[in-house]
Amino acid sequence: MNRPLEITGLTKIFPTAGGSPYIAVKDVNVTIAAGEFVSLVGHSGCGKSTVLSIVAGLQPATFGGVCIDGKEVDGPGPERAVVFQSPSLLPWLTAGENVRLAVSQSRARPRRAEQTRQARRYLELVGVAGCYDRNPAELSQGTQQQVSLARALSLEPRFLLLDEPFGMLDSLTRFDLQDILLQAWEHDRKTVLMVTHDVDEALYLSDRILLMTDGPAARIGEILEVRFPRPRERFAVLSHPDYARQRSRVIRFLENHARSAA
């Protein structure tokens, strides 16, 4: 099995005003295979986003680190694209221009006419083809996040890193965007690492769920294999005979570690 993303001994320590160092995460170890969809699940503040930001190269590990194809990550790279909880679109550009700017920075670096064509294609892929000429302020937050996803995909990365991408959305919009993400992922099976605190979201989307203990010194306490057939449809997943059992297992883990951290 191809294993392009390796997290080994990852530890992050932050200084504090009181002088005592705070160990956010400690000795995180996991290997993610090409084309896998993996979710990091845990309580707020357990270090999920810290792990993701180190994988993205946005901050360094204190000890250990991240390797891609055996090479240590020491900063951001074109093979990794990040979608944050907030859309963060450039407000002076239209939706299409935001995506076209990303296309121009992709590894292929196509000519201008091809940039526009590809930008329209990625907006169509995530279901907002009609928004090309609209400014971000004219769009709902859910639509802005679809544009953000199109922008990330247009970079043609190998790895898609998602930091609670639907966390600020209402339930119905969240369900719609989960389906859009699944469809886009099925298109070319990028390797995905997603941070979420939503158990149902993780079960619906993932191949594996990494369950993190609470901090300080958070770690991966358990790994859950999610074996629902693909391609997935929400009703089929929810009615699967293993769904309730797996959901209970995740909830029980989170409850146990909430009690132990209290």
DRENPA-3360 file (N, C-alpha, C; in nm, 2 decimals, always signed):
BEGIN
1 = MNRPLEIT = +0.08/-0.12/+0.00/+0.00/+0.00/+0.00/+0.09/+0.12/+0.00 ~ +0.06/+0.22/-0.09/+0.13/+0.35/-0.09/+0.09/+0.43/+0.04 ~ +0.19/+0.47/+0.11/+0.17/+0.55/+0.23/+0.25/+0.68/+0.22 ~ +0.19/+0.78/+0.16/+0.26/+0.90/+0.13/+0.27/+1.00/+0.25 ~ +0.19/+0.99/+0.35/+0.18/+1.09/+0.46/+0.21/+1.02/+0.59 ~ +0.32/+1.06/+0.65/+0.36/+0.99/+0.78/+0.37/+1.10/+0.89 ~ +0.30/+1.08/+1.00/+0.32/+1.17/+1.11/+0.38/+1.09/+1.22 ~ +0.50/+1.13/+1.26/+0.58/+1.05/+1.35/+0.63/+1.13/+1.48;
9 = GLTKIFPT = +0.59/+1.08/+1.59/+0.63/+1.14/+1.72/+0.60/+1.29/+1.73 ~ +0.49/+1.33/+1.66/+0.46/+1.48/+1.66/+0.42/+1.53/+1.79 ~ +0.50/+1.63/+1.84/+0.48/+1.69/+1.97/+0.49/+1.84/+1.95 ~ +0.39/+1.92/+2.01/+0.39/+2.06/+2.00/+0.38/+2.12/+2.14 ~ +0.48/+2.21/+2.17/+0.48/+2.27/+2.30/+0.48/+2.42/+2.28 ~ +0.39/+2.49/+2.35/+0.38/+2.63/+2.34/+0.43/+2.70/+2.47 ~ +0.49/+2.81/+2.46/+0.53/+2.89/+2.58/+0.40/+2.95/+2.64 ~ +0.40/+2.98/+2.77/+0.29/+3.05/+2.83/+0.34/+3.17/+2.91;
17 = AGGSPYIA = +0.25/+3.26/+2.94/+0.28/+3.38/+3.01/+0.34/+3.35/+3.15 ~ +0.30/+3.24/+3.21/+0.35/+3.20/+3.34/+0.48/+3.14/+3.34 ~ +0.53/+3.11/+3.22/+0.66/+3.05/+3.21/+0.66/+2.90/+3.20 ~ +0.56/+2.83/+3.24/+0.55/+2.68/+3.23/+0.50/+2.65/+3.09 ~ +0.58/+2.56/+3.02/+0.54/+2.53/+2.88/+0.41/+2.45/+2.88 ~ +0.33/+2.47/+2.77/+0.20/+2.39/+2.76/+0.22/+2.29/+2.64 ~ +0.21/+2.16/+2.68/+0.22/+2.06/+2.58/+0.08/+2.04/+2.51 ~ +0.06/+2.09/+2.39/-0.07/+2.08/+2.33/-0.09/+1.93/+2.28;
25 = VKDVNVTI = +0.00/+1.88/+2.20/-0.01/+1.74/+2.16/+0.12/+1.67/+2.18 ~ +0.12/+1.54/+2.20/+0.24/+1.47/+2.24/+0.24/+1.33/+2.17 ~ +0.35/+1.31/+2.10/+0.38/+1.18/+2.04/+0.26/+1.13/+1.95 ~ +0.22/+1.21/+1.86/+0.11/+1.17/+1.76/+0.18/+1.09/+1.65 ~ +0.13/+0.97/+1.62/+0.18/+0.88/+1.52/+0.07/+0.83/+1.43 ~ +0.08/+0.85/+1.30/-0.02/+0.79/+1.21/+0.03/+0.79/+1.07 ~ +0.00/+0.69/+0.99/+0.03/+0.69/+0.85/-0.09/+0.69/+0.77 ~ -0.10/+0.77/+0.67/-0.22/+0.79/+0.59/-0.19/+0.75/+0.44;
33 = AAGEFVSL = -0.27/+0.66/+0.39/-0.24/+0.60/+0.26/-0.30/+0.70/+0.15 ~ -0.24/+0.69/+0.03/-0.29/+0.77/-0.08/-0.44/+0.74/-0.11 ~ -0.52/+0.85/-0.12/-0.66/+0.84/-0.15/-0.75/+0.81/-0.03 ~ -0.69/+0.81/+0.09/-0.77/+0.79/+0.21/-0.83/+0.92/+0.25 ~ -0.95/+0.90/+0.31/-1.02/+1.01/+0.38/-1.02/+0.99/+0.53 ~ -0.94/+1.07/+0.60/-0.92/+1.05/+0.74/-0.97/+1.17/+0.82 ~ -1.04/+1.15/+0.93/-1.08/+1.26/+1.01/-1.02/+1.25/+1.15 ~ -0.99/+1.37/+1.20/-0.94/+1.39/+1.34/-1.06/+1.43/+1.42;
41 = VGHSGCGK = -1.10/+1.36/+1.52/-1.21/+1.39/+1.60/-1.17/+1.40/+1.75 ~ -1.22/+1.50/+1.82/-1.20/+1.52/+1.96/-1.27/+1.64/+2.01 ~ -1.26/+1.67/+2.14/-1.33/+1.78/+2.20/-1.25/+1.91/+2.15 ~ -1.32/+2.02/+2.16/-1.26/+2.15/+2.13/-1.14/+2.17/+2.22 ~ -1.03/+2.22/+2.16/-0.91/+2.25/+2.23/-0.82/+2.13/+2.25 ~ -0.84/+2.02/+2.19/-0.76/+1.90/+2.21/-0.64/+1.89/+2.12 ~ -0.62/+1.99/+2.03/-0.50/+1.99/+1.95/-0.52/+1.94/+1.81 ~ -0.65/+1.92/+1.77/-0.67/+1.87/+1.63/-0.62/+1.97/+1.52;
49 = STVLSIVA = -0.65/+2.10/+1.54/-0.61/+2.20/+1.44/-0.46/+2.22/+1.45 ~ -0.40/+2.20/+1.56/-0.26/+2.21/+1.58/-0.19/+2.11/+1.49 ~ -0.24/+1.98/+1.50/-0.18/+1.88/+1.41/-0.20/+1.91/+1.27 ~ -0.32/+1.96/+1.23/-0.34/+1.99/+1.09/-0.25/+2.10/+1.04 ~ -0.23/+2.21/+1.12/-0.15/+2.32/+1.08/+0.00/+2.28/+1.06 ~ +0.04/+2.18/+1.14/+0.18/+2.13/+1.13/+0.19/+2.05/+1.00 ~ +0.09/+1.97/+0.97/+0.09/+1.89/+0.84/+0.09/+1.99/+0.72 ~ +0.01/+2.10/+0.74/+0.01/+2.20/+0.63/+0.14/+2.28/+0.62;
57 = GLQPATFG = +0.22/+2.27/+0.72/+0.35/+2.34/+0.72/+0.33/+2.49/+0.76 ~ +0.22/+2.52/+0.83/+0.20/+2.65/+0.88/+0.27/+2.68/+1.01 ~ +0.30/+2.58/+1.08/+0.38/+2.60/+1.21/+0.47/+2.47/+1.22 ~ +0.58/+2.48/+1.29/+0.67/+2.37/+1.31/+0.63/+2.28/+1.43 ~ +0.67/+2.16/+1.42/+0.66/+2.07/+1.54/+0.77/+2.10/+1.63 ~ +0.75/+2.08/+1.76/+0.86/+2.09/+1.86/+0.95/+1.97/+1.85 ~ +0.88/+1.85/+1.85/+0.96/+1.73/+1.83/+0.88/+1.65/+1.73 ~ +0.95/+1.55/+1.67/+0.89/+1.47/+1.56/+0.85/+1.55/+1.44;
65 = GVCIDGKE = +0.76/+1.50/+1.36/+0.73/+1.58/+1.24/+0.64/+1.50/+1.14 ~ +0.64/+1.56/+1.02/+0.55/+1.51/+0.91/+0.64/+1.48/+0.79 ~ +0.63/+1.37/+0.73/+0.70/+1.33/+0.61/+0.60/+1.30/+0.49 ~ +0.63/+1.35/+0.38/+0.56/+1.32/+0.26/+0.65/+1.25/+0.16 ~ +0.62/+1.13/+0.12/+0.71/+1.05/+0.04/+0.85/+1.04/+0.10 ~ +0.86/+1.03/+0.23/+0.99/+1.02/+0.30/+1.06/+1.15/+0.32 ~ +1.01/+1.26/+0.27/+1.07/+1.39/+0.29/+1.00/+1.47/+0.39 ~ +1.08/+1.53/+0.49/+1.02/+1.60/+0.60/+0.96/+1.73/+0.55;
73 = VDGPGPER = +0.84/+1.76/+0.60/+0.77/+1.88/+0.57/+0.83/+1.99/+0.66 ~ +0.88/+2.10/+0.59/+0.94/+2.22/+0.67/+0.87/+2.35/+0.63 ~ +0.75/+2.34/+0.57/+0.68/+2.46/+0.53/+0.57/+2.43/+0.44 ~ +0.49/+2.53/+0.40/+0.38/+2.50/+0.30/+0.43/+2.45/+0.17 ~ +0.35/+2.38/+0.10/+0.39/+2.33/-0.03/+0.27/+2.32/-0.13 ~ +0.30/+2.32/-0.26/+0.19/+2.31/-0.36/+0.11/+2.18/-0.36 ~ +0.17/+2.08/-0.30/+0.10/+1.95/-0.29/-0.01/+1.94/-0.18 ~ -0.01/+2.05/-0.10/-0.11/+2.05/+0.01/-0.20/+2.18/+0.00;
81 = AVVFQSPS = -0.33/+2.16/+0.00/-0.42/+2.28/+0.00/-0.51/+2.27/+0.13 ~ -0.54/+2.39/+0.18/-0.61/+2.39/+0.31/-0.74/+2.47/+0.29 ~ -0.85/+2.42/+0.35/-0.97/+2.49/+0.36/-1.00/+2.51/+0.51 ~ -1.02/+2.63/+0.55/-1.04/+2.67/+0.69/-1.19/+2.68/+0.72 ~ -1.22/+2.70/+0.84/-1.36/+2.71/+0.89/-1.43/+2.83/+0.82 ~ -1.35/+2.94/+0.81/-1.40/+3.07/+0.75/-1.35/+3.06/+0.60 ~ -1.44/+3.11/+0.51/-1.40/+3.10/+0.37/-1.28/+3.18/+0.33 ~ -1.26/+3.29/+0.39/-1.13/+3.37/+0.36/-1.11/+3.40/+0.21;
89 = LLPWLTAG = -1.22/+3.44/+0.14/-1.20/+3.48/+0.00/-1.15/+3.62/-0.01 ~ -1.08/+3.66/-0.11/-1.04/+3.79/-0.13/-1.16/+3.88/-0.18 ~ -1.20/+3.97/-0.10/-1.33/+4.04/-0.12/-1.33/+4.13/-0.24 ~ -1.21/+4.17/-0.29/-1.20/+4.26/-0.41/-1.20/+4.18/-0.54 ~ -1.21/+4.05/-0.53/-1.21/+3.96/-0.65/-1.35/+3.89/-0.65 ~ -1.40/+3.86/-0.77/-1.52/+3.78/-0.78/-1.49/+3.64/-0.74 ~ -1.59/+3.56/-0.72/-1.57/+3.42/-0.69/-1.48/+3.35/-0.79 ~ -1.51/+3.37/-0.92/-1.43/+3.31/-1.03/-1.29/+3.36/-1.03;
97 = ENVRLAVS = -1.27/+3.49/-1.00/-1.13/+3.54/-0.99/-1.06/+3.48/-0.88 ~ -1.12/+3.46/-0.76/-1.06/+3.39/-0.65/-1.00/+3.26/-0.69 ~ -1.09/+3.18/-0.76/-1.05/+3.05/-0.81/-0.94/+3.06/-0.92 ~ -0.96/+3.15/-1.01/-0.86/+3.16/-1.12/-0.72/+3.20/-1.07 ~ -0.72/+3.28/-0.96/-0.59/+3.32/-0.90/-0.52/+3.19/-0.85 ~ -0.60/+3.10/-0.79/-0.54/+2.98/-0.74/-0.49/+2.89/-0.86 ~ -0.57/+2.89/-0.96/-0.53/+2.81/-1.08/-0.40/+2.86/-1.14 ~ -0.38/+2.99/-1.13/-0.26/+3.05/-1.19/-0.13/+3.01/-1.10;
105 = QSRARPRR = -0.16/+2.97/-0.98/-0.05/+2.93/-0.89/-0.03/+2.78/-0.88 ~ -0.11/+2.70/-0.96/-0.11/+2.56/-0.96/+0.02/+2.51/-1.03 ~ +0.05/+2.39/-1.01/+0.18/+2.33/-1.07/+0.18/+2.34/-1.22 ~ +0.06/+2.33/-1.28/+0.06/+2.34/-1.43/+0.08/+2.48/-1.48 ~ +0.04/+2.58/-1.41/+0.05/+2.72/-1.45/+0.00/+2.75/-1.59 ~ -0.13/+2.72/-1.61/-0.18/+2.74/-1.75/-0.19/+2.88/-1.80 ~ -0.21/+2.90/-1.93/-0.23/+3.04/-1.98/-0.36/+3.10/-1.93 ~ -0.38/+3.23/-1.95/-0.49/+3.30/-1.89/-0.63/+3.24/-1.93;
113 = AEQTRQAR = -0.64/+3.21/-2.06/-0.77/+3.16/-2.11/-0.80/+3.02/-2.05 ~ -0.70/+2.94/-2.03/-0.71/+2.81/-1.97/-0.74/+2.83/-1.82 ~ -0.68/+2.93/-1.76/-0.71/+2.96/-1.62/-0.86/+2.98/-1.59 ~ -0.92/+3.06/-1.68/-1.06/+3.09/-1.67/-1.14/+2.97/-1.69 ~ -1.11/+2.89/-1.79/-1.18/+2.76/-1.82/-1.18/+2.67/-1.70 ~ -1.06/+2.65/-1.64/-1.04/+2.56/-1.53/-1.12/+2.62/-1.40 ~ -1.11/+2.75/-1.38/-1.18/+2.81/-1.27/-1.33/+2.78/-1.28 ~ -1.39/+2.79/-1.40/-1.53/+2.76/-1.42/-1.56/+2.61/-1.40;
121 = RYLELVGV = -1.46/+2.53/-1.44/-1.48/+2.38/-1.42/-1.49/+2.35/-1.27 ~ -1.40/+2.41/-1.19/-1.39/+2.37/-1.05/-1.52/+2.43/-0.98 ~ -1.56/+2.55/-1.02/-1.69/+2.60/-0.96/-1.80/+2.51/-0.99 ~ -1.80/+2.46/-1.11/-1.91/+2.36/-1.15/-1.90/+2.23/-1.07 ~ -1.78/+2.19/-1.05/-1.76/+2.06/-0.98/-1.82/+2.07/-0.84 ~ -1.81/+2.19/-0.77/-1.87/+2.20/-0.64/-2.01/+2.26/-0.64 ~ -2.07/+2.27/-0.75/-2.21/+2.31/-0.76/-2.24/+2.46/-0.76 ~ -2.14/+2.55/-0.79/-2.17/+2.69/-0.79/-2.12/+2.76/-0.92;
129 = AGCYDRNP = -2.15/+2.69/-1.03/-2.10/+2.74/-1.16/-2.15/+2.88/-1.19 ~ -2.27/+2.92/-1.14/-2.33/+3.04/-1.17/-2.28/+3.16/-1.09 ~ -2.18/+3.14/-1.00/-2.13/+3.24/-0.92/-2.00/+3.31/-0.97 ~ -1.96/+3.27/-1.09/-1.83/+3.32/-1.13/-1.81/+3.47/-1.12 ~ -1.91/+3.54/-1.16/-1.89/+3.69/-1.17/-1.95/+3.76/-1.05 ~ -1.98/+3.69/-0.94/-2.04/+3.75/-0.82/-1.93/+3.77/-0.72 ~ -1.94/+3.88/-0.64/-1.85/+3.91/-0.54/-1.88/+3.83/-0.41 ~ -1.78/+3.80/-0.33/-1.80/+3.72/-0.21/-1.91/+3.77/-0.12;
137 = AELSQGTQ = -1.92/+3.91/-0.11/-2.02/+3.97/-0.02/-2.16/+3.94/-0.07 ~ -2.18/+3.91/-0.19/-2.31/+3.88/-0.24/-2.35/+3.73/-0.22 ~ -2.26/+3.65/-0.17/-2.29/+3.51/-0.16/-2.32/+3.47/-0.01 ~ -2.40/+3.37/+0.01/-2.42/+3.31/+0.14/-2.29/+3.25/+0.19 ~ -2.28/+3.23/+0.33/-2.16/+3.17/+0.38/-2.13/+3.03/+0.33 ~ -2.24/+2.95/+0.31/-2.23/+2.82/+0.25/-2.17/+2.82/+0.11 ~ -2.22/+2.92/+0.03/-2.17/+2.93/-0.11/-2.03/+2.98/-0.11 ~ -2.00/+3.07/-0.02/-1.86/+3.11/-0.01/-1.76/+2.99/+0.02;
145 = QQVSLARA = -1.81/+2.90/+0.11/-1.73/+2.79/+0.14/-1.72/+2.69/+0.02 ~ -1.82/+2.68/-0.06/-1.81/+2.60/-0.18/-1.70/+2.66/-0.27 ~ -1.70/+2.79/-0.28/-1.60/+2.86/-0.36/-1.46/+2.83/-0.30 ~ -1.45/+2.84/-0.17/-1.32/+2.80/-0.11/-1.27/+2.66/-0.14 ~ -1.37/+2.57/-0.14/-1.34/+2.43/-0.18/-1.29/+2.42/-0.32 ~ -1.36/+2.49/-0.41/-1.32/+2.50/-0.55/-1.18/+2.55/-0.56 ~ -1.15/+2.66/-0.49/-1.02/+2.72/-0.49/-0.91/+2.62/-0.45 ~ -0.94/+2.55/-0.34/-0.84/+2.45/-0.30/-0.82/+2.34/-0.40;
153 = LSLEPRFL = -0.93/+2.29/-0.45/-0.92/+2.18/-0.55/-0.85/+2.23/-0.68 ~ -0.86/+2.36/-0.71/-0.80/+2.41/-0.84/-0.65/+2.41/-0.83 ~ -0.60/+2.41/-0.71/-0.45/+2.40/-0.70/-0.40/+2.26/-0.74 ~ -0.49/+2.17/-0.76/-0.46/+2.03/-0.80/-0.36/+1.97/-0.70 ~ -0.39/+1.98/-0.57/-0.30/+1.93/-0.47/-0.32/+1.77/-0.45 ~ -0.22/+1.71/-0.40/-0.23/+1.57/-0.36/-0.30/+1.55/-0.23 ~ -0.29/+1.65/-0.14/-0.35/+1.64/-0.01/-0.44/+1.76/+0.01 ~ -0.56/+1.73/+0.06/-0.66/+1.83/+0.09/-0.68/+1.83/+0.25;
161 = LLDEPFGM = -0.65/+1.94/+0.31/-0.65/+1.95/+0.45/-0.76/+2.04/+0.49 ~ -0.86/+1.99/+0.57/-0.98/+2.06/+0.60/-0.99/+2.08/+0.75 ~ -1.00/+2.21/+0.79/-1.01/+2.24/+0.93/-1.15/+2.29/+0.97 ~ -1.23/+2.19/+1.01/-1.37/+2.22/+1.04/-1.44/+2.30/+0.93 ~ -1.44/+2.26/+0.81/-1.48/+2.34/+0.69/-1.63/+2.38/+0.70 ~ -1.71/+2.30/+0.77/-1.85/+2.33/+0.77/-1.90/+2.37/+0.91 ~ -1.81/+2.40/+1.00/-1.84/+2.42/+1.14/-1.93/+2.55/+1.16 ~ -1.93/+2.64/+1.07/-2.00/+2.77/+1.10/-2.13/+2.77/+1.02;
169 = LDSLTRFD = -2.17/+2.66/+0.96/-2.29/+2.65/+0.88/-2.41/+2.59/+0.95 ~ -2.53/+2.62/+0.91/-2.65/+2.55/+0.96/-2.65/+2.41/+0.91 ~ -2.74/+2.33/+0.98/-2.74/+2.18/+0.96/-2.77/+2.15/+0.81 ~ -2.87/+2.21/+0.75/-2.91/+2.17/+0.61/-2.80/+2.21/+0.52 ~ -2.74/+2.33/+0.53/-2.63/+2.37/+0.44/-2.51/+2.27/+0.46 ~ -2.48/+2.24/+0.59/-2.37/+2.15/+0.62/-2.39/+2.01/+0.55 ~ -2.51/+1.96/+0.55/-2.54/+1.83/+0.49/-2.52/+1.84/+0.34 ~ -2.56/+1.95/+0.28/-2.54/+1.97/+0.13/-2.39/+1.98/+0.10;
177 = LQDILLQA = -2.32/+2.05/+0.18/-2.17/+2.06/+0.15/-2.10/+1.93/+0.17 ~ -2.14/+1.85/+0.27/-2.08/+1.72/+0.29/-2.10/+1.64/+0.17 ~ -2.22/+1.64/+0.11/-2.24/+1.56/-0.02/-2.16/+1.62/-0.13 ~ -2.14/+1.75/-0.14/-2.06/+1.81/-0.25/-1.92/+1.77/-0.23 ~ -1.87/+1.77/-0.10/-1.73/+1.73/-0.08/-1.71/+1.58/-0.12 ~ -1.80/+1.50/-0.08/-1.79/+1.36/-0.12/-1.79/+1.34/-0.27 ~ -1.87/+1.41/-0.34/-1.87/+1.40/-0.49/-1.74/+1.45/-0.55 ~ -1.69/+1.56/-0.49/-1.56/+1.61/-0.54/-1.45/+1.51/-0.51;
185 = WEHDRKTV = -1.45/+1.45/-0.39/-1.35/+1.36/-0.35/-1.35/+1.23/-0.44 ~ -1.48/+1.18/-0.47/-1.49/+1.07/-0.56/-1.43/+1.10/-0.70 ~ -1.43/+1.22/-0.74/-1.38/+1.26/-0.87/-1.24/+1.22/-0.89 ~ -1.15/+1.24/-0.79/-1.01/+1.20/-0.81/-0.94/+1.14/-0.69 ~ -1.02/+1.12/-0.58/-0.97/+1.05/-0.46/-0.84/+1.11/-0.41 ~ -0.84/+1.24/-0.38/-0.72/+1.30/-0.32/-0.71/+1.25/-0.17 ~ -0.60/+1.25/-0.12/-0.58/+1.22/+0.02/-0.63/+1.33/+0.11 ~ -0.72/+1.30/+0.20/-0.79/+1.41/+0.28/-0.76/+1.38/+0.43;
193 = LMVTHDVD = -0.72/+1.49/+0.50/-0.72/+1.49/+0.64/-0.81/+1.60/+0.69 ~ -0.92/+1.57/+0.76/-1.02/+1.66/+0.80/-1.03/+1.67/+0.96 ~ -1.03/+1.79/+1.01/-1.06/+1.81/+1.15/-1.20/+1.84/+1.17 ~ -1.27/+1.77/+1.26/-1.41/+1.79/+1.29/-1.44/+1.75/+1.43 ~ -1.54/+1.82/+1.49/-1.59/+1.77/+1.62/-1.73/+1.70/+1.60 ~ -1.77/+1.69/+1.47/-1.91/+1.63/+1.44/-1.89/+1.48/+1.42 ~ -1.94/+1.40/+1.51/-1.93/+1.26/+1.50/-2.00/+1.20/+1.37 ~ -2.12/+1.25/+1.34/-2.19/+1.20/+1.23/-2.12/+1.24/+1.10;
201 = EALYLSDR = -2.07/+1.36/+1.09/-1.99/+1.40/+0.97/-1.87/+1.31/+0.95 ~ -1.80/+1.28/+1.05/-1.68/+1.19/+1.04/-1.72/+1.05/+0.99 ~ -1.83/+1.00/+1.05/-1.87/+0.87/+1.01/-1.92/+0.86/+0.86 ~ -1.98/+0.97/+0.82/-2.04/+0.97/+0.69/-1.93/+0.99/+0.58 ~ -1.82/+1.06/+0.61/-1.72/+1.10/+0.51/-1.60/+1.00/+0.51 ~ -1.56/+0.95/+0.63/-1.43/+0.90/+0.64/-1.41/+0.75/+0.61 ~ -1.28/+0.72/+0.59/-1.24/+0.58/+0.58/-1.19/+0.54/+0.72 ~ -1.12/+0.63/+0.79/-1.08/+0.61/+0.93/-1.10/+0.74/+1.01;
209 = ILLMTDGP = -1.13/+0.72/+1.14/-1.14/+0.83/+1.23/-1.04/+0.81/+1.34 ~ -0.96/+0.92/+1.36/-0.85/+0.92/+1.46/-0.91/+1.00/+1.58 ~ -0.93/+0.93/+1.69/-1.00/+0.98/+1.81/-0.89/+1.04/+1.90 ~ -0.89/+1.17/+1.93/-0.79/+1.23/+2.01/-0.84/+1.25/+2.16 ~ -0.75/+1.22/+2.25/-0.77/+1.25/+2.39/-0.77/+1.40/+2.41 ~ -0.82/+1.44/+2.53/-0.82/+1.58/+2.56/-0.68/+1.62/+2.60 ~ -0.65/+1.75/+2.59/-0.52/+1.80/+2.63/-0.52/+1.83/+2.78 ~ -0.41/+1.87/+2.83/-0.28/+1.88/+2.76/-0.22/+1.75/+2.72;
217 = AARIGEIL = -0.12/+1.75/+2.64/-0.05/+1.63/+2.59/-0.15/+1.54/+2.52 ~ -0.23/+1.59/+2.44/-0.33/+1.51/+2.37/-0.26/+1.42/+2.27 ~ -0.32/+1.30/+2.25/-0.26/+1.20/+2.16/-0.38/+1.13/+2.09 ~ -0.34/+1.05/+1.99/-0.45/+0.96/+1.93/-0.47/+0.84/+2.02 ~ -0.59/+0.84/+2.08/-0.62/+0.74/+2.18/-0.68/+0.61/+2.11 ~ -0.74/+0.63/+2.00/-0.81/+0.51/+1.93/-0.83/+0.54/+1.78 ~ -0.82/+0.44/+1.70/-0.85/+0.46/+1.56/-0.96/+0.37/+1.52 ~ -1.06/+0.43/+1.45/-1.18/+0.36/+1.41/-1.19/+0.34/+1.26;
225 = EVRFPRPR = -1.19/+0.22/+1.22/-1.21/+0.19/+1.07/-1.36/+0.21/+1.04 ~ -1.38/+0.28/+0.93/-1.52/+0.31/+0.89/-1.54/+0.23/+0.75 ~ -1.62/+0.13/+0.75/-1.63/+0.04/+0.64/-1.76/+0.05/+0.56 ~ -1.83/+0.16/+0.57/-1.95/+0.17/+0.49/-1.91/+0.17/+0.35 ~ -1.99/+0.10/+0.26/-1.96/+0.09/+0.12/-1.95/+0.23/+0.05 ~ -1.87/+0.25/-0.05/-1.86/+0.37/-0.13/-1.90/+0.33/-0.27 ~ -1.96/+0.42/-0.35/-1.99/+0.56/-0.31/-2.10/+0.56/-0.21 ~ -2.11/+0.66/-0.12/-2.20/+0.67/-0.01/-2.32/+0.76/-0.04;
233 = ERFAVLSH = -2.43/+0.72/+0.02/-2.55/+0.79/+0.02/-2.60/+0.80/+0.17 ~ -2.64/+0.92/+0.21/-2.67/+0.95/+0.35/-2.76/+0.84/+0.41 ~ -2.88/+0.82/+0.35/-2.97/+0.73/+0.41/-2.92/+0.59/+0.42 ~ -2.84/+0.54/+0.32/-2.78/+0.41/+0.33/-2.68/+0.40/+0.45 ~ -2.60/+0.51/+0.47/-2.51/+0.51/+0.58/-2.58/+0.51/+0.72 ~ -2.68/+0.59/+0.73/-2.76/+0.60/+0.85/-2.83/+0.48/+0.89 ~ -2.88/+0.40/+0.79/-2.95/+0.28/+0.81/-2.87/+0.16/+0.81 ~ -2.74/+0.17/+0.80/-2.64/+0.06/+0.80/-2.65/-0.01/+0.94;
241 = PDYARQRS = -2.65/-0.14/+0.95/-2.66/-0.20/+1.08/-2.54/-0.17/+1.17 ~ -2.42/-0.13/+1.12/-2.31/-0.09/+1.20/-2.31/+0.05/+1.25 ~ -2.40/+0.14/+1.19/-2.38/+0.28/+1.21/-2.40/+0.31/+1.36 ~ -2.51/+0.27/+1.42/-2.53/+0.30/+1.56/-2.42/+0.25/+1.65 ~ -2.37/+0.13/+1.62/-2.26/+0.08/+1.71/-2.14/+0.16/+1.70 ~ -2.10/+0.20/+1.58/-1.98/+0.28/+1.56/-2.00/+0.42/+1.62 ~ -2.12/+0.48/+1.60/-2.14/+0.61/+1.66/-2.13/+0.60/+1.81 ~ -2.19/+0.50/+1.87/-2.18/+0.48/+2.02/-2.04/+0.47/+2.06;
249 = RVIRFLEN = -1.96/+0.40/+1.98/-1.82/+0.38/+2.02/-1.74/+0.51/+2.03 ~ -1.77/+0.60/+1.93/-1.70/+0.73/+1.93/-1.75/+0.81/+2.04 ~ -1.88/+0.82/+2.06/-1.94/+0.90/+2.17/-1.89/+0.85/+2.31 ~ -1.88/+0.72/+2.33/-1.83/+0.66/+2.45/-1.68/+0.70/+2.47 ~ -1.60/+0.70/+2.37/-1.46/+0.74/+2.38/-1.45/+0.89/+2.43 ~ -1.53/+0.98/+2.36/-1.53/+1.12/+2.39/-1.58/+1.15/+2.53 ~ -1.69/+1.08/+2.57/-1.74/+1.09/+2.71/-1.63/+1.05/+2.81 ~ -1.57/+0.94/+2.79/-1.47/+0.89/+2.88/-1.36/+0.98/+2.90;
257 = HARSAA = -1.31/+1.04/+2.79/-1.20/+1.13/+2.80/-1.24/+1.27/+2.85 ~ -1.36/+1.31/+2.83/-1.41/+1.43/+2.89/-1.41/+1.42/+3.04 ~ -1.45/+1.30/+3.09/-1.46/+1.28/+3.24/-1.32/+1.28/+3.29 ~ -1.22/+1.21/+3.22/-1.09/+1.20/+3.27/-1.01/+1.33/+3.27 ~ -1.06/+1.42/+3.18/-0.99/+1.55/+3.17/-1.05/+1.65/+3.27 ~ -1.17/+1.62/+3.32/-1.24/+1.72/+3.41/-1.18/+1.72/+3.55;
% end
